[in-house]
């Protein structure tokens, strides 16, 4: 009696390419579905030489735009990150670069 081995979907180039590039899913979303780490998915996108997508928008790099969202509209870093399809650390980095800080008093 032999046990059939089923290759995980993320190890199939056609599936991963479709999810990552065609369906525009994030590495985080794919990793969660496959119950593996983001690093595992990154490794397989690299193994298959799938081009890294650019973010949907780079508004978060613009000082005036970021100030408007974070200070004027009082959005949280996580909220901005989700809307921009980037990691919260990316937003924190650009807030720091532009020296945008909230005053809490």
N, C-alpha and C positions, 0 to 999 in steps of 0.2 A: 504494500500500500504506500503510495507516494502522496505527499502533500503539495498541492499546487501553490507556487509562489506568485503573488500578484504584486506587480511593481506599483509603488505609490504613485498617485497621479502627478505629483510635482516632479517626478523623475521622467515624465514623458514630455518631450520637447513640444509636441503639438498642443497638448493640453495647457502647459505652462505658458507658452507663447500666446495662445488664445485668451487665457485669463488675464495675463499681465499686459499684453499689448493691445489686443483687440477689444476686450471688455473693460480695459483701463482700470483693473483692480490694483490695489496697493499690495505691496509685499506683506504688510501687516494683515490684510484681509485674507490673503491666500494662506499665510502661515496659520492663522487661526482656524480656517476651514480644514486644513490638513493636519492640525494638531502637532505642528513642529515650530521651531524657532524661526524668527525672521532671518537669522543668519543662514539657516538651511536653505530657505528660498532664495536668498541673495546668491548663495554659492551655486545653486542650480541655474539661476538666470545667467550667471557668469559662465558656467560650464557650457551652456547652450548659446553663449554670446548674444543674448537678447539685450538690445540696447536699453540703457537706462533712460526712462522717460524724463522729460523735463516737467516740472510742476505745471499745473493747469494755469497758474498765474504767478507772476513774480511781484505783484503789488506789495507784498510784505517787505520788500527791499527798499521801497520808497518811503523816505522819512515822513513826508506830509501825509501820505495815505495811512501809514502805520500809526501816526499820532492821532489821526481822526478816528480810527477804529478803536485804539486802546484807551485813549484819554477822553476824547469827546463822546464817543458812543459807549464808553465804559465796558468794552468787551474784555473777556478774560483771554489770556494767552492761548489756552487750550481751544477756545471757541474760534479764535482767529486761525490757529493752526489747522483745525478741522476744515474750515471753509476754504483754506488755501491748499489743502491736501499736502501739508508738510508736518514734520515732527514739531512738537512744542518747543524743543531746544532750538530749532531754527528761528522761531519767533523770538525767543529769549535772546538769542545771539544778535538779531537785528535791532531789538529794543536797546540792547547794550551798546551796539555800534553807533546808534543815533542818540544815545544818552537820553532816552525817553523813560521817565520814571513816574510812577504814580505817587502822589503825596497823600498819606493817610493821616488825617487829623480830625 
